[in-house]
């Protein structure tokens, strides 16, 4: 008996079907990857948001310092000790997350996170406004280079469910652990043109970058 073999035409048909299936599946796989990355990022910020709440509860309702790169410089009260030569395990927030895990501070879709080539190797930053004279409008506490403390308390936040606390910041603007909306620091758009933010009441939201350009969403005392 003769053996049945594929003809060239049949082989081309099979290859065309495989290519069609791949074309149909790849977008779905890409969307699934995007959704998984956003879920991990949201879980990271959920844990960090809870850690901030616990920190405030044990520090007289007061937020830690922002971890400024330039204007205020490194301070012992910084929420994360990210600068080279500082032991990140001494960060103010670490005792409230059991132990330091760099993955908790990095969005899985942030290509620069975790790289030693980056000045700031993490993805998340704390909402912080500049001093207005002697008034700290939040959300971080501020410690000046001459060690003057301008504390900011959780109770000072107006409408906590509408005020950003922690930000999944865009890699093009993130240079320290302090997110300053008034200086055009941006929310990332890694997750389908959106970024994850944690609000002062603990809930999370995927928002467009323009959401962080409105004072009503970012300035805690408004």
C-alpha positions, 0 to 999 in steps of 0.5 A: 500500500502507498503511504499518505504524505502531505502535498505542498499545498496541504503544508501551506494550508497548515502553515497559514492556519498556524499563522492565523491562530498566532495572529489571533492569540498574540494580542490576547497574550499581550493583554494578559501580560499587561493585566498581570503586570498591572495586578502585581504593581497594584499589589505592591502599592497595596502593601506599601500603602498599608505600611504607610498607614501602620507607620503613621499609627506608630509615629503620632499620625505623622508621615515619614520624609520623602527621600529627596534627591536634591533640595532636602537631601538624605535624612534619617526619616526618609521612607526609603534609603535609596541613595548609594552607600545607605543601607536600605534596610534602615528605611523608615518603612521597612519595619512595616513590610517584615523585611526589604524585598526589592521586587515590592518596590518595582513595577514588573513592567518598569524596564529601568527598575532594579538597574544599578545604572539608574539613579533611583532604581525603584518604581514608586514615589511618595507624593510631596509638595514644597514648603509654602513659607513655614507651612508643609502642605504634604503629603510627606514630612519634610526635614531640611538640611539644617534638620528642621522638621516640618511634620505632616499628619494623616489627619491633615489630608482632606478627602483622603479617598481623592488624594494620591499618596503613592505613585507608579511614576514614569521612568522619564521623570523619576529621579528620587523617591519624592513625587512632586506634581507641581514640578511636572513629575508624571504618573506612568502609562505602563499599564495600557497608558495608565499607572497605578496610584495609591490613595491616602485612604488605602484604595488603588486606582489605574489612572491616566497621567493627566490625573496627576496634573490636577491639584484637587487630586494631588494637594493634600490640604485642598 
